[in-house]
Amino acid sequence: MEPPREGCSVTRPPFLDGTNYGYWKIRMQSFISSVDGDAWNSVLVGYKDPLIADAQGKISSKVRSLWSHEELKKDTSNAKALNAIYNAIDVGQFRMISSYKTAKEIWEALETTYEGTSKVKQTKLIMLKSRFDSLLMQPDSSIAEFCKELRDIVNESFALGKTYTEFDMVMKVLTSLPNKFAPKKTAMMESNDVSKMQLEELIGSLQTYEMEIKMQDQNRGLAERARNLAFVSIKNKSDDGNENVVMLTKKIGKYIKQLDLLKKDKPPFQNTSRRFDKKENRGKDKRGIKCFECQGYEHLKADCANLQKCKEKSFKTTLSESETESDDEDVSYHNIISFVAEIEESVKDTSVKTEPSATEAV
């Protein structure tokens, strides 16, 4: 069963899971030193049981009851360091180092296992240097995510003996930013002495600028959605208007067809009646033809001068309005409706004219 990992407690050491040795090593140094300063010293210097020589000069381990106060203190410090390390590893790792008796021996065994020999360390440092040089912030990454990855590389390098200066890390951040940070980067490099800039100060300034960019993107998104909604609304209105125009066009076509039919399909006796009238009333007054427009005689409504003047005036008015307000749909609809009404009236007039009177039928 895996032991519990470290939490928000100063009494629980950081846990070594086999993949985080660089992080664990730094944390563990701090933890052991906080337990007892002499405990960390026993890890660095080492500890040996007290020895004593008998009368013949033979050296052997000193009986614990004969230990001095200083010897007891050193033993206690080593025990504290051992306990801290034991609580920071799993069962498999414990089996690997259980044969060692001092904290220094265990620490060196873990160091060799996860860092390797000096040759292995050099290889790892080269790989970390390559990662450091090629690290770039992706456009969809945040400043916090990028800096976390950068610090991981720096900490692992530090655990292997490589130290990056504050200037190295500041320049790495500035040269790894994506294009959206270009204005901020230029302004900072022109107005500040980069050699004196602190990494935390730089990160805080970049995070503030990052928040401003996100707010601008959100505002642009809201504006784009508003434009889309307006476009849909206008399109729907335009579609409705097109449907109305189609309906009016169909209605106009219907009335025009009806008018053509009334002109073509006249009763057979109408021509006979007119021929009869011509023969019987030849030379008589033409006052029998009445205009339904001006109520005058001797001409039809289609030939009425008053109607021609009204049509010409209406055409000029419509033309003038279309030149000044070509996008006014209400005026267009009004003109179409007026035209339909005029056709309806013309159809009615034609119907009245083509219907035979009682005297003609006789």
C-alpha positions as CSV (number, residue, x, y, z in Angstrom):
1,M,0.0,0.0,0.0
2,E,1.3,3.4,-1.0
3,P,2.0,5.7,2.0
4,P,0.2,9.0,2.1
5,R,1.9,11.8,0.2
6,E,2.9,15.1,1.7
7,G,0.1,17.6,2.4
8,C,-0.2,21.0,4.0
9,S,1.8,19.9,7.1
10,V,5.3,20.7,8.2
11,T,5.6,17.3,9.8
12,R,5.1,15.3,6.6
13,P,8.1,15.0,4.3
14,P,7.9,15.4,0.5
15,F,7.2,12.0,-1.3
16,L,9.7,10.5,-3.8
17,D,7.7,8.8,-6.5
18,G,10.7,7.9,-8.7
19,T,10.1,10.7,-11.3
20,N,10.4,13.8,-9.2
21,Y,13.9,13.4,-7.7
22,G,15.1,16.9,-8.6
23,Y,12.1,18.5,-6.9
24,W,12.2,16.0,-4.0
25,K,15.9,16.6,-3.3
26,I,15.5,20.3,-2.8
27,R,12.4,19.9,-0.7
28,M,13.9,17.2,1.4
29,Q,17.0,19.3,2.2
30,S,14.8,22.0,3.6
31,F,12.6,19.5,5.5
32,I,15.5,17.7,7.2
33,S,17.1,21.0,8.1
34,S,13.8,22.2,9.6
35,V,13.6,19.1,11.8
36,D,17.1,19.5,13.2
37,G,20.1,21.4,11.9
38,D,22.4,18.7,13.1
39,A,20.3,16.1,11.3
40,W,21.1,17.7,7.9
41,N,24.8,17.9,9.0
42,S,24.7,14.1,9.6
43,V,23.6,13.7,6.0
44,L,26.4,15.8,4.7
45,V,29.2,14.7,7.0
46,G,28.0,11.2,8.0
47,Y,27.8,9.5,11.3
48,K,29.7,6.6,12.9
49,D,29.1,4.8,16.2
50,P,31.5,5.8,19.0
51,L,34.6,3.6,19.4
52,I,36.7,2.7,22.4
53,A,40.1,1.1,22.8
54,D,40.7,-1.4,25.6
55,A,43.9,-1.9,27.7
56,Q,45.6,-3.9,24.9
57,G,44.7,-1.2,22.3
58,K,42.0,-3.1,20.6
59,I,39.3,-0.9,19.2
60,S,35.6,-1.8,19.5
61,S,32.2,-0.2,19.6
62,K,31.6,1.8,22.7
63,V,28.8,0.6,24.9
64,R,25.8,3.0,24.6
65,S,25.6,3.4,28.3
66,L,29.1,4.9,28.2
67,W,28.3,7.5,25.4
68,S,28.9,11.1,26.2
69,H,26.3,13.7,25.7
70,E,27.8,14.9,22.5
71,E,27.8,11.3,21.1
72,L,24.2,10.8,22.0
73,K,23.3,14.1,20.3
74,K,25.0,13.0,17.1
75,D,23.2,9.7,17.1
76,T,19.9,11.3,17.6
77,S,20.5,13.7,14.7
78,N,21.3,10.8,12.4
79,A,18.1,9.0,13.6
80,K,16.0,12.0,12.8
81,A,17.4,12.2,9.3
82,L,16.9,8.5,8.7
83,N,13.3,8.7,9.9
84,A,12.6,11.6,7.5
85,I,14.0,9.7,4.5
86,Y,12.1,6.5,5.4
87,N,8.8,8.4,5.5
88,A,9.5,9.9,2.1
89,I,9.9,6.7,0.1
90,D,7.8,3.7,-0.9
91,V,8.3,0.1,-0.1
92,G,10.4,-0.7,-3.2
93,Q,12.8,2.1,-2.5
94,F,13.0,1.2,1.1
95,R,14.1,-2.4,0.2
96,M,16.8,-0.9,-1.9
97,I,18.4,1.2,0.9
98,S,17.4,-0.8,4.0
99,S,20.9,-2.3,4.4
100,Y,22.4,1.2,5.0
101,K,22.7,2.4,8.6
102,T,23.4,6.1,8.2
103,A,21.5,8.9,6.6
104,K,24.5,9.9,4.5
105,E,24.8,6.4,3.0
106,I,21.1,6.4,2.1
107,W,21.2,9.9,0.6
108,E,24.2,8.9,-1.6
109,A,22.5,5.7,-2.7
110,L,19.3,7.6,-3.8
111,E,21.5,10.2,-5.5
112,T,23.3,7.6,-7.5
113,T,20.1,5.8,-8.4
114,Y,18.2,8.8,-9.8
115,E,21.1,11.1,-10.8
116,G,23.6,8.5,-11.8
117,T,27.4,8.8,-11.8
118,S,29.2,12.0,-12.8
119,K,29.0,10.9,-16.5
120,V,25.3,10.3,-16.3
121,K,24.8,13.7,-14.5
122,Q,26.7,15.4,-17.4
123,T,24.4,13.7,-19.9
124,K,21.3,14.8,-18.0
125,L,22.6,18.3,-17.8
126,I,23.1,18.5,-21.5
127,M,19.6,17.3,-22.1
128,L,18.2,19.8,-19.6
129,K,20.3,22.6,-21.3
130,S,18.7,21.6,-24.7
131,R,15.2,21.7,-23.2
132,F,16.0,25.1,-21.7
133,D,17.2,26.5,-25.0
134,S,14.4,25.1,-27.1
135,L,11.6,26.0,-24.7
136,L,9.0,28.4,-26.2
137,M,5.7,29.7,-24.9
138,Q,2.9,28.4,-27.1
139,P,0.2,30.9,-28.3
140,D,-2.5,29.0,-26.3
141,S,-0.5,28.7,-23.1
142,S,-0.6,31.1,-20.2
143,I,2.3,32.9,-18.5
144,A,1.8,30.7,-15.4
145,E,2.0,27.5,-17.4
146,F,5.1,28.5,-19.2
147,C,6.9,29.7,-16.1
148,K,6.1,26.5,-14.3
149,E,7.7,24.5,-17.1
150,L,10.8,26.8,-17.0
151,R,11.2,26.5,-13.3
152,D,11.0,22.7,-13.5
153,I,14.0,22.7,-15.8
154,V,15.9,25.2,-13.7
155,N,15.2,23.2,-10.5
156,E,16.3,19.9,-12.1
157,S,19.5,21.5,-13.3
158,F,20.1,23.0,-9.9
159,A,19.8,19.5,-8.3
160,L,22.5,18.3,-10.7
161,G,24.8,21.2,-10.0
162,K,23.9,23.7,-12.7
163,T,22.7,27.1,-11.6
164,Y,20.9,29.6,-13.8
165,T,21.1,33.3,-12.9
166,E,18.2,35.7,-12.6
167,F,19.3,37.4,-15.8
168,D,19.3,34.1,-17.7
169,M,15.8,33.3,-16.7
170,V,14.5,36.9,-17.4
171,M,16.0,36.8,-20.9
172,K,14.6,33.3,-21.5
173,V,11.1,34.5,-20.7
174,L,11.4,37.6,-22.9
175,T,12.8,35.8,-25.9
176,S,10.2,32.9,-25.7
177,L,7.0,35.0,-25.7
178,P,4.5,34.6,-28.6
179,N,3.7,37.5,-31.0
180,K,0.7,38.7,-29.0
181,F,3.1,39.9,-26.3
182,A,5.3,41.8,-28.8
183,P,4.1,45.3,-27.8
184,K,4.6,44.6,-24.1
185,K,8.0,43.0,-24.7
186,T,9.2,46.0,-26.7
187,A,8.0,48.5,-24.1
188,M,9.6,46.7,-21.2
189,M,13.0,46.3,-22.9
190,E,13.0,50.0,-23.9
191,S,11.9,51.4,-20.5
192,N,13.7,49.0,-18.1
193,D,17.2,47.8,-17.5
194,V,16.8,44.1,-18.2
195,S,20.0,43.2,-16.4
196,K,18.4,44.5,-13.1
197,M,14.9,43.1,-13.7
198,Q,13.7,40.4,-11.3
199,L,11.9,37.3,-12.6
200,E,8.9,37.7,-10.3
201,E,8.5,41.3,-11.3
202,L,8.6,40.3,-15.0
203,I,6.0,37.5,-14.5
204,G,3.6,39.8,-12.7
205,S,3.8,42.5,-15.4
206,L,3.2,39.9,-18.2
207,Q,0.3,38.3,-16.3
208,T,-1.4,41.8,-16.1
209,Y,-1.0,42.3,-19.8
210,E,-2.3,38.8,-20.4
211,M,-5.5,39.7,-18.5
212,E,-5.9,42.8,-20.7
213,I,-5.6,40.7,-23.9
214,K,-8.2,38.3,-22.6
215,M,-10.6,41.1,-21.9
216,Q,-10.1,42.6,-25.3
217,D,-10.7,39.1,-26.9
218,Q,-13.9,38.8,-24.9
219,N,-15.1,42.2,-26.0
220,R,-14.4,41.4,-29.6
221,G,-16.3,38.1,-29.2
222,L,-19.3,39.9,-27.8
223,A,-19.2,42.4,-30.7
224,E,-19.0,39.6,-33.2
225,R,-22.0,37.8,-31.7
226,A,-23.9,41.1,-31.8
227,R,-23.1,41.6,-35.5
228,N,-24.2,38.0,-36.2
229,L,-27.5,38.5,-34.4
230,A,-28.1,41.7,-36.3
231,F,-27.3,40.0,-39.6
232,V,-29.7,37.2,-38.8
233,S,-32.4,39.7,-37.9
234,I,-31.9,41.7,-41.1
235,K,-31.8,38.5,-43.2
236,N,-35.1,37.4,-41.6
237,K,-36.6,40.8,-42.3
238,S,-35.4,40.7,-45.9
239,D,-36.8,37.2,-46.3
240,D,-40.2,38.4,-45.0
241,G,-40.0,41.3,-47.4
242,N,-39.2,39.0,-50.3
243,E,-42.1,36.8,-49.4
244,N,-44.4,39.9,-49.5
245,V,-43.0,40.9,-52.8
246,V,-43.6,37.4,-54.2
247,M,-47.2,37.4,-53.0
248,L,-47.8,40.9,-54.5
249,T,-46.2,39.8,-57.8
250,K,-48.4,36.7,-57.9
251,K,-51.5,38.9,-57.2
252,I,-50.5,41.3,-59.9
253,G,-50.0,38.5,-62.4
254,K,-53.4,37.1,-61.5
255,Y,-55.2,40.4,-62.2
256,I,-53.3,40.9,-65.4
257,K,-54.4,37.5,-66.6
258,Q,-57.9,38.3,-65.6
259,L,-57.8,41.5,-67.5
260,D,-56.5,39.8,-70.6
261,L,-59.3,37.1,-70.4
262,L,-61.9,39.8,-70.1
263,K,-60.6,41.5,-73.2
264,K,-60.4,38.3,-75.2
265,D,-63.5,36.4,-74.0
266,K,-66.2,38.8,-75.0
267,P,-69.8,37.5,-75.6
268,P,-70.7,36.6,-79.2
269,F,-73.6,39.0,-79.3
270,Q,-71.5,42.0,-78.3
271,N,-70.0,42.4,-81.7
272,T,-73.4,41.8,-83.3
273,S,-74.9,44.4,-81.1
274,R,-72.2,46.9,-81.9
275,R,-72.6,46.1,-85.7
276,F,-76.3,46.6,-85.2
277,D,-75.7,49.8,-83.4
278,K,-73.4,51.0,-86.2
279,K,-76.0,50.2,-88.8
280,E,-79.0,51.5,-86.9
281,N,-77.4,54.6,-85.3
282,R,-74.9,55.5,-88.0
283,G,-74.5,59.3,-87.9
284,K,-76.0,59.6,-84.4
285,D,-74.3,61.3,-81.4
286,K,-71.6,59.2,-79.6
287,R,-72.7,60.4,-76.2
288,G,-73.6,56.8,-75.4
289,I,-69.9,56.2,-74.5
290,K,-69.2,57.4,-71.0
291,C,-65.9,57.8,-69.2
292,F,-65.8,56.3,-65.6
293,E,-62.9,58.6,-64.7
294,C,-64.2,62.1,-65.5
295,Q,-67.9,61.1,-66.1
296,G,-67.6,62.6,-69.6
297,Y,-68.7,61.2,-72.9
298,E,-67.2,60.2,-76.2
299,H,-64.2,58.5,-74.7
300,L,-63.2,55.6,-72.5
301,K,-61.4,55.7,-69.1
302,A,-58.3,54.3,-70.6
303,D,-58.2,57.3,-73.0
304,C,-59.1,59.9,-70.4
305,A,-56.8,62.9,-70.3
306,N,-57.3,63.2,-66.5
307,L,-56.2,59.7,-65.9
308,Q,-53.1,60.2,-68.1
309,K,-52.1,63.3,-66.1
310,C,-52.6,61.5,-62.8
311,K,-50.5,58.6,-64.0
312,E,-47.7,60.9,-65.2
313,K,-47.8,62.8,-61.9
314,S,-47.7,59.6,-59.9
315,F,-44.8,58.3,-62.0
316,K,-42.8,61.5,-61.5
317,T,-43.5,61.5,-57.7
318,T,-42.4,57.8,-57.5
319,L,-39.3,58.5,-59.5
320,S,-38.3,61.4,-57.3
321,E,-38.8,59.4,-54.1
322,S,-36.9,56.5,-55.4
323,E,-33.9,58.7,-56.2
324,T,-33.8,60.2,-52.7
325,E,-34.9,57.2,-50.7
326,S,-34.0,54.1,-52.7
327,D,-33.8,51.9,-49.7
328,D,-37.3,52.7,-48.3
329,E,-39.2,49.5,-48.5
330,D,-42.4,51.0,-47.3
331,V,-42.6,53.3,-50.3
332,S,-42.0,50.4,-52.6
333,Y,-44.7,48.3,-51.0
334,H,-47.1,51.3,-51.2
335,N,-46.5,51.8,-54.9
336,I,-47.0,48.1,-55.6
337,I,-50.3,48.1,-53.6
338,S,-51.4,51.2,-55.5
339,F,-50.7,49.5,-58.7
340,V,-52.7,46.4,-57.7
341,A,-55.6,48.6,-56.7
342,E,-55.5,50.4,-60.0
343,I,-55.5,47.0,-61.8
344,E,-58.5,45.9,-59.7
345,E,-60.4,49.0,-60.7
346,S,-59.5,48.5,-64.3
347,V,-60.7,45.0,-64.2
348,K,-64.0,46.1,-62.6
349,D,-64.4,48.8,-65.3
350,T,-63.7,46.3,-68.1
351,S,-66.2,43.9,-66.6
352,V,-68.9,46.6,-66.5
353,K,-68.1,47.6,-70.1
354,T,-68.2,44.1,-71.5
355,E,-71.5,43.1,-69.7
356,P,-74.4,43.5,-72.2
357,S,-77.2,45.9,-71.2
358,A,-80.8,44.8,-71.2
359,T,-81.6,46.6,-74.5
360,E,-78.6,45.1,-76.2
361,A,-79.5,41.6,-75.0
362,V,-83.0,42.1,-76.5
